[in-house]
Structures are given as C-alpha cells and as structure tokens.
Amino acid sequence: MRESLLLIMMVLEWVIIPLLGFCLIHALFSMSLFRRLRPSESASGYPISDISVLVPARNEEASIRDCLSSLAAQQPPVREVILLDDRSTDRTAEIAREMGFREEAGSRLRLIHGADLPEGWVGKNWACHQLSKEADPASKYILFTDADTVHGTGCVSTSLAHARSVRADLLSLWPDQITGTWSEKLIIPLGYMLFMSFQPFLLLRWLQADPSRVERFGFQRRRLAGLGAANGQFLLFRRAAYEALGGHEALRDHLVEDIAFGRRVASRTGEGMRLFNADGINLLKCRMYTDFAGVWEGFSKNLRPVFEESPKSFLLFGIVIFGLFLLPFLMFPWIPSAGIAVGLILLNRFILTLRFRTSWFGFLAHPFAIVLALLVALNSWRLCLRRGIVWKGRVYSGATRSMID
C-alpha cells in the first residue's frame, strides 16, 4: 500500500501537476484568442443580401418558435431564413406556418419539407444538405444554426462582419449555454474546460497567419486536422469554401459533423483556408437539453464517434481525463501534494465559469461531473460496439470514418 501511494505521489508531482499547470496556462492563452463578439453598433436598416440562414428541425415544437422569431427579427434583415422540417411528427411545421413561413419558392421566410433519409446518411447532415441546395444562389455566405438557438437582433450581422474581417471560411460561435437541471449543469460546462485546455488555438492561428509554414514545418493534413473544431449550433460558411469542402454530402455518415467540418477546414490551412471560433454569449443562447435523458442520449451519440476510427485515442483521452481531472480528488485525503493539483483544477474551472457564465453548481461539483462524463463516454462506446446510436428516432451504427481527404 505504501509503495503504491509513493508511486501515485510521484506521478502527481512529476506528471499530473505540471500537465494541469500547462492546461491552466493554455486555457488562459486560448481565452485571449477566443474573441467575444458584441452586437455591432453600425448596423443599418438595409437587408443583409449576402447570407442565407438555414435551420434543420426535427420534432422541435418546444423551441422552434423562439428560434424562428429571433431570426426573423434580425437587424438588418437577412436575405432569407429557410426552415427544413425533417419529417417531424409534432407541430414544428404548423408553428412555422403560424409565424409566416411559406412553402412558395422565393419566400424570405420559407418552409421546406425534407425528403426520406437515404441509406448511409445521418439525419441532420441530410437535412443540411437539402437546405444548402435550396439557398439563394446569390448568397455568398450560408449560416447553419440549430432549432434550439435564440439569436439577438444583431447576431447575424455582427457575425458576418467578423467573418469578413478575419477572412474566415468557417466561423463558429459558441453561445450562452443555458442549463436548468443538475445533469446539464454538470456536463455542459465541461465542454469549455476541455476546449480551452486542449484545443490548440495558438498553433492554428500561427499557421493561418502564413500558410507557407504548413509545408515549411512538415505539417501533414491529418496533423492539421487535429487543430480544428467547431460548434454545430452556429456554423457560418463562406459559400465557396463550403462547396470546396464537399458540403454536408462529404460528411453524410458522420455523427459529429461540426467537429468534422472544423477538422476539414483546418486540414486545408496550407491552401489558405481559415477557421475561426468565437465567443458568442452576447449574441445568442442555446439550451441543448432539458433533462437527464437528453443529456445522456445526446452526449452518448457524440463521445465515441468524435474519435472516428481511433479507439486508442478514445481510450487514451479517457485515461487522461480521469488522471488529470479526477484522480487528484481521490488522492487528496492521503497525498498532501494532491492539494496542489486540486487547486489548479478548481482555479481553471473558476476562471472558465466566470468567463463563460456557466453553472457554479458544475464548478463546485466538479468530481461528480467528471464521473458522469466518463460514464457517458463508456455508454457511447458500448452503443457503438453493440446496438448502435439512437438519435431523434433513428438508429446509426456509430462507425464513423475519418473525413480528411
């Protein structure tokens, strides 16, 4: 027993504490690059003729009214808002009609009905693919946004202005994440901790500043892809770039299409493509799930497939999360130096909670959040190995291939 504690103490002092210090410093640098957008004060009353807003929806009657009304109220008005009703069995389409959405081609507020899901496609990707084909050809930008988002009146114009200013081929905003139940408060803020602690914003920004560095320093496409990520709640594409990437058709069977798009854009950094993520909590908000069942099912859908064809990476990441963010709490009663590790974790969480206005309950109950996240990850793996992933009434194998070509 004593020998085991000494070994764990050595791992804590020589591995875990330095890595937690790195995560904290990295998170601080990431937050400095993760620009918070604010509503533009220069917005005029003229329509934004360069953008089509596209909303896929399947059984979203609880949230669709707030989403569509916020998009219809954008100032300046957008060229068009198109809602695709993806074979809903609730009042999604009826609510859209009540709000003035019409099936007629050319309507600024337009409702279309999704075709049957073809074999080999994920439902959301098929819906977005259909939407992209319906968008006005004159739109130079297309915005895909989820049906559970609510946009401030200047959200689209501000985002479009920022995308143009940084020459983004893909701009992804991270909303103000609304959480209500205990499971939402535990799990959803962890996304910010992992994203800020591990996503290499600085390296990607450095390469984007001079794409010739990609070849000069020997970055291969798959290595570049690891620098990319995006949030599917708000994906603003330069249309020419979206088409060059193959659109959603290229990702037709990918269960985590937002991360896949981020990877595809990052993989083409050497060709001059540019990916930007930004803090959008002043522009839009989203409540992803409303109960434990939704949290469990939603994250079970994503956690194993996000690692695509690499079960080793999935297992390694799980070990890292356990070792860095849970083990110090378990060892704190027996190993005094574990207190330093716990302090670094809580300091990281405290700063992120302040910055992104996430749940203080999640901060205080951090060890329980990690336990729940690991259980969800194990369930995701179990589903992928056995009966498959169930999402929105459809069953997918969970076998997700790499999308880097």
N, C-alpha and C positions, 0 to 999 in steps of 0.2 A: 504493500500500500504506500509506504513512504517513498519507494523508488518511483512509483507511478506519479505521485504528486510532484516529485522533483523533476521528472520528465515534462509534465504538463507545465510546471513553472518555467522551465527553460523555453518551451515553445511559446508561452505567453510573453516572456520578456524579450526573446530574440526574434520572434516571428510575428505574433499577433499584435503586440503593442506598436511596433514600427509600421505594420500594414494599416492599422487603424489611424495612426498619425498621418500616413500618406492619404488615406481616404478622406480625412478631415481637410487636409490642405488642398487635395484635388477638388473636393466639393466647393471650397471657397473660391478657387480659380474658376470652376465651372459656373458658379452663380454670377461671377463678374462678367462672364461672356454670354450668359443666358439673359439677354436683354429683355427688360419688362416694357412692353408696348403700352402706350397710353392713347386714348382717343385723340385723333387729330383735331386740332383747333382750326385748321384751314379748309375743312370740308365745305364744299359749295353745294348748291341745290341741284346741280346737274347730274344726270344719271351716270353711273359707272358703266360705260359701254364696253369695257374690256373684259368683263367677268361674268361667267355663268355659275350660279350656286346650285349644287346638286345634292339631293338628300335621299338616301335609300332608307326605306322604312318597312318593317315587318312587325305587325301587331304592336304598334306604338301609340295606341289611343290615349294612354296616360300622359304622354309628354309631347305629342305632335303639335298640339295647339300652341303651346308656348314657343316651341321651336319655330314654327312657320310664321307666327305673328312677329317674332323678333327679326326674322329675315325680311319679311315684307315691309317692315318699318325702317330698314337701313337708310341712313342719310350719308351721302347722296344715295338715291335708289340704285340697286344693281340692275344689270340688263335683264336678267331673268332668274327666277327661282323654280327649279323643276323637282318635284317630288315623285319618286317611283314607289308605288305601292306594291310590295313584293309578296303577292298572294296572301295578304292579311285576312284573318278570319274575324277581326274585330272592326271597330268603327274608324280606323285610320283614314281610309279614303273618304268616308262620309264627312268627317270633320274637316278635311282639306277642302271639300266642295263647299261646306258652310262658310269657309273663310275666303272664298272667291277663287279657288284654284279650278282651272278648267282643262278639259281634255283636248281642246282645239289647238292645233299646231299654231305656233306664233304667240300664244298667250304668255304674258310676262310672268304670271303665276300659273304654272302648268302642272297638271296631274297626269302621269302616265302609269300604265299597269304592266307589271313585269310578266315576261313570258315564263313558261315552265323551265325549271332548273335543268340544264343539260348535264349529262353524266360527266363527271370529272371536274365540276365547278363547285366552289364554295358559294353559298347563297349571297353573301354581301358582295363578293367580287363580281358575280354575275349581274347583280343589281347595278353596281357602279359602272360596269362595262356598258350596260344598256343606257344608263344616264349619259355617259360620255358621248355616245353616238347621237343622242337627242340634243345635246348642247348646240347653241347657235354657232355656226362655223366662224362667225365674225369675232367671237370671244377669244382673246389672246391668253386668258387665264381661266382655269376652272377650279372651283373650290368644292371638295367633297367634305361634307360635315354630317355628323350623326344626328339622328332624330331626337336624342335626349340632350342636345345642347341648347342654350339660350344665349343669344348674341346681343350685346349692347348696340345701340344705334349706330355707332361709328366703327364697329368691329371690322367689317369687310373693307371699308375704305382705308382704315389705318393699316390693316394687314397688307393690302395691295400696295400701298405706298412704301411700306417697309420692304416687301419683296422686290419691288423695283429698285429701291435704293441700294440694296445689297446684291442685286442681280441674282436672286435665288431662283433656281429651277424648281425647288420644292421648299416651301416654308410651312412649318408645322407649329401650331400654337398649342400650349399646354394650359387648359382652362383652370378656373377656380373650381376645384373638385368638391362638390357638396356631399357631405356624408351625414347620415342620420342614425343608423343602427350601429351596434357595437362592432359588428364584423366589418362594416365599411370603414369605421374609424381606425380599426387595427390594420387592415390590409392596404387600403388605397394610399396612405401617406408613405408606405414603404417604397412605392414606385419612385418617389422623388429622392429618397435616400440612395437607392441603387443607381438611379440615373445620374445623379450628381457625383456620386462617389466613384463610379466606374466608367462612365461614358467619356471617351477621350475628345472632348470638345476642342481643347487647345491644339492637339495634333492635327485634327481635321481642318481647323481654321488656318493653321500654318501652311498646310498643303494647298488649301484653296487659294491662299494669297498668291501662290506661284505654282501652278500645276506642273511646271517642268521639274519640280522637286520630286514628284512621284517616280519618274524614270531615273532621275539622278541618284536617289537613295534606294532604288530597287524595290519599291512597293508593288506587290502583285495585287491583282484585283480582289482576291479573296481576303487578303490582309486589309485592303482598303475598306472592304465591305463591313468589317468588324468595327469600323469607326462610325458607322451610320445607324440612326434610329429615328423614328418619327412617331407621332401620336395620331391615330386614325380618327380622332374626334374632330380634327381640323387639318386637312391636307390641301394646301393651296399650290397648284402646279402652274408653271408656265406651260401652256398647252403643247407647244412644240417639243418640250422636254418630255412631257407625259407620253406623247406619241412615240418619241425616240426610244423610250424605255419599254415600249410594248404595251403600255397601259395596264389595265387590270387583266387583260387576256393573258399576259405573260405570267400573272400570278394566280391563274384561275383556280388552282387547287391548294393555295397557301392559306392556312388558317389564321396567320398573323400578318395580314397584308401591309399594315402600317410600318412595322419593323422591316419587312421585306423591301418596301419602297425606299426607306431610308438607306438600307444597305445597297440597293441598286444604284441610287444616286451617288453615294459615297464611293462605290466601286469605279465610278467613271470620273473621279476627281481629276485624273490625268488628262481627260478630254475636255476639262473646263467646266464640268457640271458642278453645281453649288447647292449644298443642303444647309438649311438654317433651321434651328429650333429656337423658339422664343417664348417668353413668359407672357401668357395672355390672360392672367387672372383679372385684369382691369377691363377686359374686353368681352369675355364670355365665361359662362359657367356650365357645369355639367354634373348631373347625378347619374353615375354609371349604373348603380344597382340600388335596390331599395330594401333588400332583406338578405339574410344569411344564405338562402338557397341561391339567389342570384350571384352573390359574391363567389360562392363555392363553384357553381357551374361555369361562370364566366372566366374565372382565372384558371380553372381546370382545363378549359378549352385552349388557353394560351401557353401555359408554362412549359410543357414538354415540346409542343410544336415550334416554339420560338427558337429552339436549338436545332431544328431541322434534322439533318442526317447524322448528328453527332451526339449519341447517348453519352459518350465520355465527357463531353463538355457540359452536358446537363448534370451529370453526377458530380463533376468537379466543382461546378458552381454551387451545387447544394452543399457540398463539404465546406467550401469557402464561407458561405453564408452562415452555416452552423458554427464553424470555428471562430469567425470574426465577431459575429453579432449575437451569439447566444452562449457559447462556451464560457466567456468571462463572467457572466451572471451565475452560471452553475458552479464556477470555481471560487467565486468571491468569498464564501464562508471559510474556505480552507487555505487560500493562497492570497496573501495581502496584496501582491503586485497586480492581481486581477482587478483591484480597485482602480488602477490607472486606466486599464482597458475599458472598464465600465464608464469611467469619467469621459473618455474620448468618444465613446458611442453616444452617451447622453448629450455631450456638447454638440456633436454633429446633428443629432435629432433636434435639439433645442433651436439651433440656428435655422435648420430647414423648416421647422414648424413656424417660426417667426416669418421667414421669407415667403413661404407659400401658403400661410394661413390655414394649415391643416390642423387636425384634431389634437388637442392637448391630451385627450384620453389615450390616443395612439402613442404619444411620446411617453407618458407615464407607464403604460402597459407594454413597453417595447418587447420584453422577452416573450410575452404571450403572442404578440404579433408575429414574431419570427417562428414560433412553434406552429401557429396556424398557417403561415405561408409555406412552411416545409410540408405540412400535411396536405395542403392543396397541391403542391408540386408532386408528391407521391401519388395522389389520386389522379393527377394528369397523366403521369407515366403509366399507371395501372390501366386507365381507359385506352390509352394509345396501344398498349400491348394486347388488350382483350376486345371489348365490345365496340370500341370507338368512341368518338366525341359526339355528344348530343348538344345541339345548339339551335335555338329557335325552331324546335320541332323537326330538325333534320339531323341525320347521322352521318358523320365523317370518319374516315379511317384513323385520322391522326398522323398518318405517314406524310410528313411534309418535306419536300425536297428543297434543296438549295436553289435559289433563284438568280444566282450570279452567272452571267454568260460572258 
